[in-house]
């Protein structure tokens, strides 16, 4: 038990830091009126985007079957070319 006494100072400091952060951060952001927040959101949604950007839909993803298949490149045993290990 005596060997764990060196942990006490760090535990006290950690607890004090957590208490201070919770007390200091309680009024940090302030309250925003619900109507003002809704108005800001509405303006942000209807805002016109810059000319260089565009809205696109999410790309459609192929359903994975769990099997990896390599596409063939036409080099098979029937086209006259043979592969050698040398």
N, CA, C and O atoms as CSV, one atom per row, in Angstrom:
chain,resi,resn,atom,element,x,y,z
A,1,UNK,N,N,0.819,-1.192,0.000
A,1,UNK,CA,C,0.000,0.000,0.000
A,1,UNK,C,C,0.866,1.260,0.000
A,1,UNK,O,O,0.520,2.257,-0.634
A,2,UNK,N,N,1.975,1.212,0.703
A,2,UNK,CA,C,2.844,2.380,0.787
A,2,UNK,C,C,3.443,2.739,-0.570
A,2,UNK,O,O,3.749,3.902,-0.833
A,3,UNK,N,N,3.606,1.747,-1.415
A,3,UNK,CA,C,4.211,2.006,-2.722
A,3,UNK,C,C,3.279,2.820,-3.618
A,3,UNK,O,O,3.741,3.469,-4.557
A,4,UNK,N,N,1.987,2.793,-3.343
A,4,UNK,CA,C,1.031,3.540,-4.164
A,4,UNK,C,C,0.858,4.977,-3.710
A,4,UNK,O,O,0.113,5.727,-4.340
A,5,UNK,N,N,1.521,5.387,-2.639
A,5,UNK,CA,C,1.376,6.759,-2.151
A,5,UNK,C,C,1.904,7.792,-3.136
A,5,UNK,O,O,1.498,8.952,-3.077
A,6,UNK,N,N,2.786,7.408,-4.028
A,6,UNK,CA,C,3.288,8.359,-5.010
A,6,UNK,C,C,2.218,8.750,-6.025
A,6,UNK,O,O,2.375,9.741,-6.737
A,7,UNK,N,N,1.142,7.989,-6.097
A,7,UNK,CA,C,0.037,8.319,-6.999
A,7,UNK,C,C,-0.878,9.395,-6.429
A,7,UNK,O,O,-1.621,10.025,-7.182
A,8,UNK,N,N,-0.842,9.618,-5.135
A,8,UNK,CA,C,-1.762,10.559,-4.501
A,8,UNK,C,C,-1.596,11.985,-5.053
A,8,UNK,O,O,-2.606,12.598,-5.397
A,9,UNK,N,N,-0.390,12.541,-5.154
A,9,UNK,CA,C,-0.291,13.913,-5.682
A,9,UNK,C,C,-0.843,14.055,-7.104
A,9,UNK,O,O,-1.520,15.037,-7.408
A,10,UNK,N,N,-0.561,13.088,-7.972
A,10,UNK,CA,C,-1.067,13.201,-9.340
A,10,UNK,C,C,-2.585,13.043,-9.381
A,10,UNK,O,O,-3.243,13.683,-10.202
A,11,UNK,N,N,-3.152,12.210,-8.518
A,11,UNK,CA,C,-4.607,12.061,-8.467
A,11,UNK,C,C,-5.259,13.343,-7.965
A,11,UNK,O,O,-6.310,13.739,-8.468
A,12,UNK,N,N,-4.644,14.001,-6.971
A,12,UNK,CA,C,-5.190,15.255,-6.451
A,12,UNK,C,C,-5.131,16.338,-7.517
A,12,UNK,O,O,-6.085,17.099,-7.682
A,13,UNK,N,N,-4.020,16.414,-8.242
A,13,UNK,CA,C,-3.890,17.415,-9.300
A,13,UNK,C,C,-4.905,17.154,-10.408
A,13,UNK,O,O,-5.524,18.095,-10.903
A,14,UNK,N,N,-5.089,15.901,-10.805
A,14,UNK,CA,C,-6.062,15.573,-11.855
A,14,UNK,C,C,-7.478,15.928,-11.412
A,14,UNK,O,O,-8.254,16.484,-12.189
A,15,UNK,N,N,-7.813,15.607,-10.165
A,15,UNK,CA,C,-9.149,15.930,-9.664
A,15,UNK,C,C,-9.353,17.439,-9.614
A,15,UNK,O,O,-10.418,17.931,-9.984
A,16,UNK,N,N,-8.343,18.178,-9.161
A,16,UNK,CA,C,-8.452,19.634,-9.093
A,16,UNK,C,C,-8.611,20.227,-10.500
A,16,UNK,O,O,-9.387,21.163,-10.691
A,17,UNK,N,N,-7.879,19.686,-11.485
A,17,UNK,CA,C,-7.991,20.174,-12.855
A,17,UNK,C,C,-9.382,19.906,-13.414
A,17,UNK,O,O,-9.952,20.770,-14.081
A,18,UNK,N,N,-9.936,18.734,-13.156
A,18,UNK,CA,C,-11.285,18.415,-13.638
A,18,UNK,C,C,-12.323,19.333,-13.000
A,18,UNK,O,O,-13.249,19.789,-13.671
A,19,UNK,N,N,-12.169,19.602,-11.706
A,19,UNK,CA,C,-13.115,20.486,-11.022
A,19,UNK,C,C,-13.013,21.906,-11.568
A,19,UNK,O,O,-14.032,22.564,-11.775
A,20,UNK,N,N,-11.796,22.381,-11.802
A,20,UNK,CA,C,-11.627,23.741,-12.315
A,20,UNK,C,C,-12.192,23.876,-13.723
A,20,UNK,O,O,-12.861,24.863,-14.030
A,21,UNK,N,N,-11.930,22.890,-14.587
A,21,UNK,CA,C,-12.437,22.950,-15.959
A,21,UNK,C,C,-13.959,22.907,-15.971
A,21,UNK,O,O,-14.587,23.629,-16.746
A,22,UNK,N,N,-14.561,22.078,-15.132
A,22,UNK,CA,C,-16.018,22.012,-15.113
A,22,UNK,C,C,-16.618,23.314,-14.587
A,22,UNK,O,O,-17.691,23.719,-15.033
A,23,UNK,N,N,-15.940,23.979,-13.643
A,23,UNK,CA,C,-16.444,25.243,-13.125
A,23,UNK,C,C,-16.200,26.375,-14.121
A,23,UNK,O,O,-17.084,27.207,-14.330
A,24,UNK,N,N,-15.038,26.423,-14.729
A,24,UNK,CA,C,-14.691,27.512,-15.639
A,24,UNK,C,C,-15.467,27.415,-16.951
A,24,UNK,O,O,-15.769,28.443,-17.556
A,25,UNK,N,N,-15.790,26.228,-17.393
A,25,UNK,CA,C,-16.450,26.062,-18.683
A,25,UNK,C,C,-17.954,26.090,-18.632
A,25,UNK,O,O,-18.597,25.932,-19.670
A,26,UNK,N,N,-18.545,26.282,-17.473
A,26,UNK,CA,C,-20.007,26.193,-17.363
A,26,UNK,C,C,-20.729,27.319,-18.080
A,26,UNK,O,O,-21.819,27.095,-18.606
A,27,UNK,N,N,-20.165,28.521,-18.124
A,27,UNK,CA,C,-20.825,29.639,-18.797
A,27,UNK,C,C,-19.991,30.148,-19.963
A,27,UNK,O,O,-20.135,31.300,-20.371
A,28,UNK,N,N,-19.134,29.315,-20.492
A,28,UNK,CA,C,-18.212,29.777,-21.517
A,28,UNK,C,C,-18.874,30.174,-22.819
A,28,UNK,O,O,-18.478,31.173,-23.419
A,29,UNK,N,N,-19.860,29.435,-23.277
A,29,UNK,CA,C,-20.438,29.705,-24.594
A,29,UNK,C,C,-21.632,30.624,-24.530
A,29,UNK,O,O,-21.912,31.331,-25.498
A,30,UNK,N,N,-22.327,30.638,-23.451
A,30,UNK,CA,C,-23.513,31.484,-23.352
A,30,UNK,C,C,-24.711,30.840,-24.036
A,30,UNK,O,O,-24.567,29.882,-24.797
A,31,UNK,N,N,-25.868,31.367,-23.762
A,31,UNK,CA,C,-27.100,30.839,-24.336
A,31,UNK,C,C,-27.428,31.566,-25.638
A,31,UNK,O,O,-27.274,32.784,-25.735
A,32,UNK,N,N,-27.872,30.822,-26.618
A,32,UNK,CA,C,-28.320,31.390,-27.883
A,32,UNK,C,C,-29.819,31.156,-27.961
A,32,UNK,O,O,-30.306,30.051,-27.721
A,33,UNK,N,N,-30.538,32.212,-28.300
A,33,UNK,CA,C,-31.988,32.110,-28.410
A,33,UNK,C,C,-32.345,31.101,-29.500
A,33,UNK,O,O,-31.713,31.062,-30.555
A,34,UNK,N,N,-33.360,30.292,-29.231
A,34,UNK,CA,C,-33.756,29.250,-30.182
A,34,UNK,C,C,-34.181,29.840,-31.523
A,34,UNK,O,O,-33.852,29.291,-32.574
A,35,UNK,N,N,-34.896,30.934,-31.492
A,35,UNK,CA,C,-35.355,31.558,-32.737
A,35,UNK,C,C,-34.173,32.079,-33.553
A,35,UNK,O,O,-34.164,31.971,-34.779
A,36,UNK,N,N,-33.183,32.640,-32.872
A,36,UNK,CA,C,-32.003,33.142,-33.572
A,36,UNK,C,C,-31.241,31.977,-34.198
A,36,UNK,O,O,-30.747,32.089,-35.320
A,37,UNK,N,N,-31.145,30.866,-33.479
A,37,UNK,CA,C,-30.450,29.699,-34.010
A,37,UNK,C,C,-31.169,29.140,-35.237
A,37,UNK,O,O,-30.522,28.755,-36.212
A,38,UNK,N,N,-32.489,29.093,-35.195
A,38,UNK,CA,C,-33.261,28.599,-36.340
A,38,UNK,C,C,-33.090,29.532,-37.535
A,38,UNK,O,O,-32.977,29.074,-38.672
A,39,UNK,N,N,-33.070,30.829,-37.281
A,39,UNK,CA,C,-32.888,31.789,-38.366
A,39,UNK,C,C,-31.503,31.640,-39.000
A,39,UNK,O,O,-31.375,31.685,-40.223
A,40,UNK,N,N,-30.475,31.465,-38.181
A,40,UNK,CA,C,-29.121,31.269,-38.707
A,40,UNK,C,C,-29.022,29.999,-39.536
A,40,UNK,O,O,-28.387,29.982,-40.590
A,41,UNK,N,N,-29.653,28.939,-39.052
A,41,UNK,CA,C,-29.634,27.675,-39.786
A,41,UNK,C,C,-30.338,27.826,-41.126
A,41,UNK,O,O,-29.849,27.329,-42.140
A,42,UNK,N,N,-31.471,28.500,-41.142
A,42,UNK,CA,C,-32.205,28.717,-42.392
A,42,UNK,C,C,-31.390,29.503,-43.401
A,42,UNK,O,O,-31.384,29.179,-44.589
A,43,UNK,N,N,-30.695,30.544,-42.929
A,43,UNK,CA,C,-29.854,31.325,-43.838
A,43,UNK,C,C,-28.705,30.487,-44.379
A,43,UNK,O,O,-28.356,30.597,-45.554
A,44,UNK,N,N,-28.120,29.657,-43.533
A,44,UNK,CA,C,-26.987,28.839,-43.969
A,44,UNK,C,C,-27.415,27.808,-45.002
A,44,UNK,O,O,-26.670,27.522,-45.939
A,45,UNK,N,N,-28.607,27.250,-44.838
A,45,UNK,CA,C,-29.082,26.228,-45.773
A,45,UNK,C,C,-29.427,26.833,-47.131
A,45,UNK,O,O,-29.139,26.241,-48.171
A,46,UNK,N,N,-30.040,28.006,-47.117
A,46,UNK,CA,C,-30.471,28.611,-48.383
A,46,UNK,C,C,-29.386,29.444,-49.033
A,46,UNK,O,O,-29.588,29.950,-50.137
A,47,UNK,N,N,-28.257,29.601,-48.395
A,47,UNK,CA,C,-27.179,30.427,-48.943
A,47,UNK,C,C,-26.661,29.821,-50.242
A,47,UNK,O,O,-26.483,28.608,-50.354
A,48,UNK,N,N,-26.427,30.680,-51.207
A,48,UNK,CA,C,-25.908,30.248,-52.502
A,48,UNK,C,C,-24.427,29.888,-52.356
A,48,UNK,O,O,-23.661,30.610,-51.717
A,49,UNK,N,N,-24.045,28.782,-52.948
A,49,UNK,CA,C,-22.660,28.346,-52.875
A,49,UNK,C,C,-21.795,29.133,-53.848
A,49,UNK,O,O,-22.305,29.636,-54.849
A,50,UNK,N,N,-20.501,29.249,-53.578
A,50,UNK,CA,C,-19.600,29.904,-54.536
A,50,UNK,C,C,-19.588,29.165,-55.867
A,50,UNK,O,O,-19.979,28.000,-55.941
A,51,UNK,N,N,-19.140,29.841,-56.914
A,51,UNK,CA,C,-19.207,29.292,-58.269
A,51,UNK,C,C,-18.361,28.034,-58.432
A,51,UNK,O,O,-18.705,27.179,-59.248
A,52,UNK,N,N,-17.289,27.893,-57.702
A,52,UNK,CA,C,-16.396,26.747,-57.884
A,52,UNK,C,C,-16.867,25.475,-57.212
A,52,UNK,O,O,-16.267,24.420,-57.417
A,53,UNK,N,N,-17.913,25.540,-56.424
A,53,UNK,CA,C,-18.372,24.348,-55.722
A,53,UNK,C,C,-19.701,23.886,-56.288
A,53,UNK,O,O,-20.428,24.656,-56.915
A,54,UNK,N,N,-20.000,22.639,-56.062
A,54,UNK,CA,C,-21.276,22.105,-56.513
A,54,UNK,C,C,-21.738,21.046,-55.527
A,54,UNK,O,O,-20.929,20.399,-54.861
A,55,UNK,N,N,-23.012,20.886,-55.449
A,55,UNK,CA,C,-23.585,19.875,-54.577
A,55,UNK,C,C,-23.765,18.598,-55.383
A,55,UNK,O,O,-24.373,18.600,-56.453
A,56,UNK,N,N,-23.232,17.526,-54.858
A,56,UNK,CA,C,-23.368,16.236,-55.534
A,56,UNK,C,C,-23.956,15.236,-54.561
A,56,UNK,O,O,-23.830,15.371,-53.344
A,57,UNK,N,N,-24.586,14.254,-55.111
A,57,UNK,CA,C,-25.114,13.202,-54.266
A,57,UNK,C,C,-23.987,12.244,-53.900
A,57,UNK,O,O,-22.945,12.209,-54.555
A,58,UNK,N,N,-24.207,11.489,-52.870
A,58,UNK,CA,C,-23.200,10.533,-52.426
A,58,UNK,C,C,-23.025,9.456,-53.493
A,58,UNK,O,O,-24.014,9.007,-54.072
A,59,UNK,N,N,-21.806,9.038,-53.762
A,59,UNK,CA,C,-21.605,8.014,-54.787
A,59,UNK,C,C,-22.228,6.691,-54.344
A,59,UNK,O,O,-22.194,6.321,-53.170
A,60,UNK,N,N,-22.796,5.998,-55.321
A,60,UNK,CA,C,-23.397,4.714,-55.008
A,60,UNK,C,C,-22.292,3.678,-54.836
A,60,UNK,O,O,-21.370,3.593,-55.647
A,61,UNK,N,N,-22.399,2.906,-53.785
A,61,UNK,CA,C,-21.383,1.905,-53.493
A,61,UNK,C,C,-21.875,0.532,-53.914
A,61,UNK,O,O,-23.046,0.193,-53.742
A,62,UNK,N,N,-20.957,-0.254,-54.471
A,62,UNK,CA,C,-21.292,-1.619,-54.825
A,62,UNK,C,C,-21.413,-2.436,-53.549
A,62,UNK,O,O,-20.655,-2.248,-52.598
A,63,UNK,N,N,-22.355,-3.324,-53.546
A,63,UNK,CA,C,-22.536,-4.198,-52.394
A,63,UNK,C,C,-21.416,-5.221,-52.384
A,63,UNK,O,O,-21.209,-5.937,-53.363
A,64,UNK,N,N,-20.707,-5.287,-51.294
A,64,UNK,CA,C,-19.581,-6.196,-51.199
A,64,UNK,C,C,-20.071,-7.620,-50.972
A,64,UNK,O,O,-20.952,-7.864,-50.148
A,65,UNK,N,N,-19.489,-8.549,-51.711
A,65,UNK,CA,C,-19.838,-9.954,-51.516
A,65,UNK,C,C,-18.858,-10.649,-50.597
A,65,UNK,O,O,-19.081,-11.792,-50.200
A,66,UNK,N,N,-17.772,-9.969,-50.252
A,66,UNK,CA,C,-16.778,-10.567,-49.378
A,66,UNK,C,C,-15.738,-11.364,-50.127
A,66,UNK,O,O,-14.852,-11.949,-49.505
A,67,UNK,N,N,-15.818,-11.405,-51.451
A,67,UNK,CA,C,-14.869,-12.166,-52.256
A,67,UNK,C,C,-14.107,-11.181,-53.137
A,67,UNK,O,O,-14.707,-10.377,-53.851
A,68,UNK,N,N,-12.782,-11.254,-53.077
A,68,UNK,CA,C,-11.965,-10.381,-53.904
A,68,UNK,C,C,-11.743,-11.047,-55.250
A,68,UNK,O,O,-11.273,-12.183,-55.312
A,69,UNK,N,N,-12.078,-10.348,-56.328
A,69,UNK,CA,C,-11.926,-10.886,-57.672
A,69,UNK,C,C,-11.101,-9.901,-58.475
A,69,UNK,O,O,-11.438,-8.720,-58.558
A,70,UNK,N,N,-10.022,-10.384,-59.064
A,70,UNK,CA,C,-9.206,-9.532,-59.921
A,70,UNK,C,C,-9.765,-9.548,-61.336
A,70,UNK,O,O,-10.113,-10.607,-61.857
A,71,UNK,N,N,-9.853,-8.388,-61.952
A,71,UNK,CA,C,-10.335,-8.371,-63.332
A,71,UNK,C,C,-9.275,-8.949,-64.266
A,71,UNK,O,O,-8.079,-8.717,-64.089
A,72,UNK,N,N,-9.726,-9.690,-65.244
A,72,UNK,CA,C,-8.781,-10.258,-66.201
A,72,UNK,C,C,-8.407,-9.192,-67.218
A,72,UNK,O,O,-9.220,-8.333,-67.560
A,73,UNK,N,N,-7.172,-9.254,-67.697
A,73,UNK,CA,C,-6.694,-8.282,-68.678
A,73,UNK,C,C,-6.551,-8.897,-70.064
A,73,UNK,O,O,-5.853,-8.341,-70.912
A,74,UNK,N,N,-7.173,-9.993,-70.300
A,74,UNK,CA,C,-7.144,-10.597,-71.619
A,74,UNK,C,C,-5.950,-11.509,-71.853
A,74,UNK,O,O,-5.887,-12.154,-72.900
A,75,UNK,N,N,-5.016,-11.590,-70.943
A,75,UNK,CA,C,-3.844,-12.455,-71.126
A,75,UNK,C,C,-4.162,-13.816,-70.525
A,75,UNK,O,O,-3.864,-14.074,-69.359
A,76,UNK,N,N,-4.748,-14.658,-71.301
A,76,UNK,CA,C,-5.114,-15.983,-70.822
A,76,UNK,C,C,-4.449,-17.063,-71.635
A,76,UNK,O,O,-3.697,-16.763,-72.561
A,77,UNK,N,N,-4.706,-18.304,-71.313
A,77,UNK,CA,C,-4.065,-19.416,-72.027
A,77,UNK,C,C,-4.546,-19.554,-73.459
A,77,UNK,O,O,-3.863,-20.204,-74.252
A,78,UNK,N,N,-5.651,-18.997,-73.829
A,78,UNK,CA,C,-6.184,-19.185,-75.156
A,78,UNK,C,C,-5.739,-18.147,-76.171
A,78,UNK,O,O,-6.090,-18.275,-77.344
A,79,UNK,N,N,-4.977,-17.115,-75.781
A,79,UNK,CA,C,-4.635,-16.077,-76.745
A,79,UNK,C,C,-3.230,-16.211,-77.319
A,79,UNK,O,O,-2.754,-15.284,-77.973
A,80,UNK,N,N,-2.548,-17.339,-77.095
A,80,UNK,CA,C,-1.264,-17.596,-77.717
A,80,UNK,C,C,-0.058,-17.168,-76.888
A,80,UNK,O,O,1.064,-17.552,-77.220
A,81,UNK,N,N,-0.237,-16.410,-75.855
A,81,UNK,CA,C,0.893,-16.020,-75.014
A,81,UNK,C,C,0.981,-16.946,-73.817
A,81,UNK,O,O,-0.030,-17.363,-73.252
A,82,UNK,N,N,2.186,-17.250,-73.453
A,82,UNK,CA,C,2.369,-18.120,-72.275
A,82,UNK,C,C,3.234,-17.376,-71.270
A,82,UNK,O,O,4.074,-16.553,-71.634
A,83,UNK,N,N,3.015,-17.678,-70.028
A,83,UNK,CA,C,3.777,-17.046,-68.962
A,83,UNK,C,C,4.790,-18.051,-68.446
A,83,UNK,O,O,4.472,-19.218,-68.212
A,84,UNK,N,N,5.995,-17.584,-68.275
A,84,UNK,CA,C,7.052,-18.454,-67.785
A,84,UNK,C,C,7.659,-17.841,-66.534
A,84,UNK,O,O,7.693,-16.621,-66.378
A,85,UNK,N,N,8.130,-18.691,-65.660
A,85,UNK,CA,C,8.683,-18.231,-64.398
A,85,UNK,C,C,10.143,-17.819,-64.520
A,85,UNK,O,O,10.702,-17.297,-63.555
A,86,UNK,N,N,10.772,-18.027,-65.643
A,86,UNK,CA,C,12.209,-17.720,-65.754
A,86,UNK,C,C,12.419,-16.327,-66.096
A,86,UNK,O,O,13.561,-15.889,-66.231
